């Protein structure tokens, strides 16, 4: 089960608890969200990740944040199967392989944010 799905399930459970409603009450999620007026936390997490990636890409002081993104460990044997998804893989899907150069233009980077948030939160 993916991180986004677990986050949404937990948020819905917390919202139901705020209202004192159980699953047997059969109240739709949209109605619960309307009553509690709580924002979708999966969208908030995606937005913060996008902003942080842009911040790290624009840094020029040589701190370890950007170095960690470029680091490729080559110790031992590779495991069988598909390699695990890296932190930057979904950013590259939206901004391209040259996402660090794209992040230098703040206006362009901000225009891609909505696309990224929609794509990232549509994954279940």
MIBATOR-898682 format. One record per residue (C-alpha): x, y negated, z negated. Coordinates in steps of 0.5 Angstrom, whole numbers, padded with zeros to 4 digits, always signed. Each point is the difference from the previous one (the first is absolute). Example, Ala and Ser with C-alpha at 12.3 -4.5 7.8 and 13.67 -1.06 7.14 Angstrom:
BEGIN
+0025+0009-0016 +0002-0007+0002 
END
This chain:
BEGIN
+0000+0000+0000 +0003-0007+0002 +0002-0005-0004 -0006-0005+0003 -0005+0005-0001 +0002+0001-0008 +0000-0007-0001 -0007-0001+0003 -0003+0006-0004 +0003-0003-0007 -0002-0007+0002 -0007+0003+0001 +0000+0004-0006 +0002-0006-0004 -0006-0005+0003 -0005+0006-0001 +0002+0000-0008 +0000-0008+0000 -0007+0001+0002 -0002+0006-0004 -0002+0003+0006 +0001+0008+0001 +0001+0003+0007 -0007+0003-0001 -0003-0007+0000 +0001+0000+0007 +0002-0007+0001 +0004-0001+0006 +0007-0003+0000 -0002-0006+0004 -0005-0002-0005 +0005+0002-0006 +0005-0005+0003 -0005-0005+0001 -0002+0000-0007 +0007+0000-0003 +0003-0005+0005 +0007+0004+0000 +0004-0001+0006 +0003+0007+0003 +0006+0001-0003 +0003+0004+0006 +0000-0006+0004 +0003-0004-0005 +0006+0005-0001 +0001+0000+0008 +0000-0008+0000 +0005+0000-0005 +0004+0005+0003 +0000-0003+0007 +0002-0007-0004 +0006+0004-0004 +0002+0003+0007 +0001-0007+0003 +0003-0003-0006 +0005+0005+0000 +0002+0000+0008 +0001-0008-0001 +0005+0001-0005 +0007-0002+0002 +0004+0000-0007 +0002+0008+0000 -0004+0002-0006 -0002+0008+0000 -0007-0001+0002 +0002+0000+0008 +0005+0005-0001 -0004+0005-0003 -0005-0001+0006 +0006+0002+0005 +0003+0006-0004 +0000+0007+0003 +0002+0005-0005 +0004+0006+0004 +0001+0005-0006 -0001+0007+0001 -0005+0003+0004 -0007-0003+0003 -0006+0003-0003 -0004+0004+0005 -0006-0003+0003 -0002-0007+0002 +0004-0005-0004 -0003-0004-0006 -0003-0007+0002 +0004-0006-0001 -0002-0006-0003 +0001-0004+0006 -0003+0005+0005 -0007-0003-0001 +0003-0007+0001 +0004+0002+0006 -0007+0002+0003 -0003-0007+0000 +0006-0004+0001 +0005+0004+0004 +0007+0003-0001 +0002-0007+0000 -0004-0002-0006 +0005-0003-0004 +0001-0005+0006 -0007-0001+0000 -0001-0002-0007 +0005-0006+0001 -0006-0004+0003 -0004-0001-0006 -0006-0002+0005 +0000+0007+0004 +0001+0004-0006 -0006-0003-0003 -0004+0001+0006 +0002+0008+0000 -0002+0001-0008 -0008+0001+0002 +0002+0005+0005 +0004+0004-0005 -0005-0001-0006 -0005+0003+0005 +0004+0006+0002 +0003+0001-0006 -0007+0001-0004 -0003+0004+0005 +0004+0006-0001 -0003+0004-0005 
END
